[in-house]
Amino acid sequence: MHYQRDMLIGRWYRDDLSPQGFQQSEYAELSADGSFELTFVTLNESGEVTEQTVELGDWGLVGDIHFTITKGEFVLDKNYPADLADPDNYHAYRILKLDNQIFEYQHVVTKEVFILRRVINKTGHC
């Protein structure tokens, strides 16, 4: 299956529970220039942020393969450049479903499946 690159451009969101039962959220912004910003937030049982990491890098799409290259991250507002020789900064995913609302993909190595939902910026009248 081949997907159109434009379908991925925009803002996406997902919520999961960690194995310890804490809420983990991911906010992904995929830009038309091939850059990405991923924000990962973990909340404790009181709803307070216990961890927040922002990853920056490049993304792409070939056929049904979505890939990312992490080039840096912010932890506690401090910028750390990524080690581009580290294979953990390169990831490839097979797209399982992609439409205007859902982006479902599976890591080609770990087989982990992620489901993101599109963030709509405009508000409407009910």
One Martini backbone bead per residue (centre of mass of N, CA, C, O) as a GRO file, in nm:
protein
  126
    1MET     BB    1   0.099   0.035   0.020
    2HIS     BB    2   0.023   0.375  -0.056
    3TYR     BB    3   0.105   0.692   0.078
    4GLN     BB    4   0.042   1.017   0.148
    5ARG     BB    5   0.234   1.251   0.292
    6ASP     BB    6   0.013   1.472   0.357
    7MET     BB    7  -0.144   1.293   0.572
    8LEU     BB    8   0.082   1.348   0.809
    9ILE     BB    9   0.042   1.635   0.823
   10GLY     BB   10   0.059   1.753   1.155
   11ARG     BB   11  -0.141   1.681   1.439
   12TRP     BB   12  -0.088   1.446   1.713
   13TYR     BB   13  -0.246   1.189   1.940
   14ARG     BB   14  -0.177   1.010   2.260
   15ASP     BB   15  -0.293   0.756   2.496
   16ASP     BB   16  -0.151   0.586   2.783
   17LEU     BB   17  -0.051   0.316   2.985
   18SER     BB   18   0.155   0.225   3.198
   19PRO     BB   19   0.264  -0.045   3.375
   20GLN     BB   20   0.206   0.146   3.645
   21GLY     BB   21  -0.065   0.335   3.558
   22PHE     BB   22   0.030   0.577   3.397
   23GLN     BB   23   0.001   0.856   3.216
   24GLN     BB   24   0.064   0.869   2.860
   25SER     BB   25   0.178   1.117   2.628
   26GLU     BB   26   0.149   1.214   2.276
   27TYR     BB   27   0.291   1.474   2.073
   28ALA     BB   28   0.263   1.531   1.716
   29GLU     BB   29   0.470   1.712   1.474
   30LEU     BB   30   0.431   1.721   1.120
   31SER     BB   31   0.615   1.863   0.874
   32ALA     BB   32   0.659   1.955   0.541
   33ASP     BB   33   0.992   1.971   0.580
   34GLY     BB   34   1.051   1.693   0.769
   35SER     BB   35   0.985   1.774   1.050
   36PHE     BB   36   0.991   1.709   1.411
   37GLU     BB   37   0.771   1.701   1.712
   38LEU     BB   38   0.803   1.529   2.025
   39THR     BB   39   0.579   1.484   2.305
   40PHE     BB   40   0.642   1.355   2.632
   41VAL     BB   41   0.402   1.257   2.891
   42THR     BB   42   0.397   1.211   3.251
   43LEU     BB   43   0.163   1.101   3.495
   44ASN     BB   44   0.040   1.088   3.791
   45GLU     BB   45  -0.220   1.009   4.007
   46SER     BB   46  -0.265   1.344   4.032
   47GLY     BB   47  -0.185   1.478   3.737
   48GLU     BB   48   0.119   1.517   3.742
   49VAL     BB   49   0.410   1.608   3.609
   50THR     BB   50   0.706   1.386   3.586
   51GLU     BB   51   0.748   1.389   3.262
   52GLN     BB   52   0.940   1.565   2.993
   53THR     BB   53   0.978   1.517   2.636
   54VAL     BB   54   1.163   1.650   2.351
   55GLU     BB   55   1.167   1.569   2.010
   56LEU     BB   56   1.395   1.610   1.733
   57GLY     BB   57   1.356   1.596   1.361
   58ASP     BB   58   1.311   1.355   1.107
   59TRP     BB   59   1.086   1.268   0.836
   60GLY     BB   60   0.915   0.994   0.652
   61LEU     BB   61   0.787   0.850   0.329
   62VAL     BB   62   0.765   0.502   0.202
   63GLY     BB   63   0.487   0.408   0.115
   64ASP     BB   64   0.444   0.219   0.426
   65ILE     BB   65   0.699   0.385   0.540
   66HIS     BB   66   0.782   0.521   0.846
   67PHE     BB   67   1.030   0.770   0.946
   68THR     BB   68   1.291   0.840   1.197
   69ILE     BB   69   1.519   1.118   1.308
   70THR     BB   70   1.694   1.183   1.585
   71LYS     BB   71   1.865   1.507   1.682
   72GLY     BB   72   1.702   1.583   1.955
   73GLU     BB   73   1.659   1.703   2.305
   74PHE     BB   74   1.430   1.794   2.566
   75VAL     BB   75   1.521   1.834   2.916
   76LEU     BB   76   1.429   2.056   3.120
   77ASP     BB   77   1.501   2.282   2.893
   78LYS     BB   78   1.737   2.102   2.774
   79ASN     BB   79   1.967   2.069   2.518
   80TYR     BB   80   2.021   1.759   2.329
   81PRO     BB   81   2.216   1.612   2.126
   82ALA     BB   82   2.226   1.365   1.908
   83ASP     BB   83   2.353   1.050   1.837
   84LEU     BB   84   2.398   0.958   1.503
   85ALA     BB   85   2.543   0.669   1.578
   86ASP     BB   86   2.278   0.587   1.714
   87PRO     BB   87   2.035   0.351   1.641
   88ASP     BB   88   1.803   0.470   1.843
   89ASN     BB   89   1.754   0.731   1.630
   90TYR     BB   90   1.623   0.500   1.444
   91HIS     BB   91   1.301   0.462   1.272
   92ALA     BB   92   1.058   0.208   1.168
   93TYR     BB   93   0.726   0.201   1.007
   94ARG     BB   94   0.423   0.041   0.962
   95ILE     BB   95   0.139   0.112   0.804
   96LEU     BB   96  -0.202   0.030   0.891
   97LYS     BB   97  -0.336   0.330   0.927
   98LEU     BB   98  -0.465   0.609   0.714
   99ASP     BB   99  -0.630   0.913   0.788
  100ASN     BB  100  -0.789   1.201   0.899
  101GLN     BB  101  -0.780   1.061   1.217
  102ILE     BB  102  -0.583   0.803   1.171
  103PHE     BB  103  -0.260   0.669   1.308
  104GLU     BB  104  -0.135   0.349   1.231
  105TYR     BB  105   0.157   0.178   1.373
  106GLN     BB  106   0.458  -0.037   1.322
  107HIS     BB  107   0.731  -0.156   1.442
  108VAL     BB  108   0.967  -0.345   1.267
  109VAL     BB  109   1.106  -0.470   1.531
  110THR     BB  110   0.908  -0.466   1.800
  111LYS     BB  111   0.584  -0.449   1.708
  112GLU     BB  112   0.476  -0.199   1.800
  113VAL     BB  113   0.166  -0.026   1.856
  114PHE     BB  114   0.030   0.281   1.722
  115ILE     BB  115  -0.225   0.537   1.812
  116LEU     BB  116  -0.328   0.821   1.640
  117ARG     BB  117  -0.479   1.146   1.665
  118ARG     BB  118  -0.611   1.405   1.528
  119VAL     BB  119  -0.563   1.749   1.550
  120ILE     BB  120  -0.800   2.001   1.577
  121ASN     BB  121  -0.790   2.359   1.541
  122LYS     BB  122  -1.089   2.388   1.493
  123THR     BB  123  -1.391   2.539   1.574
  124GLY     BB  124  -1.732   2.465   1.631
  125HIS     BB  125  -2.072   2.434   1.587
  126CYS     BB  126  -2.341   2.244   1.737
   0.00000   0.00000   0.00000
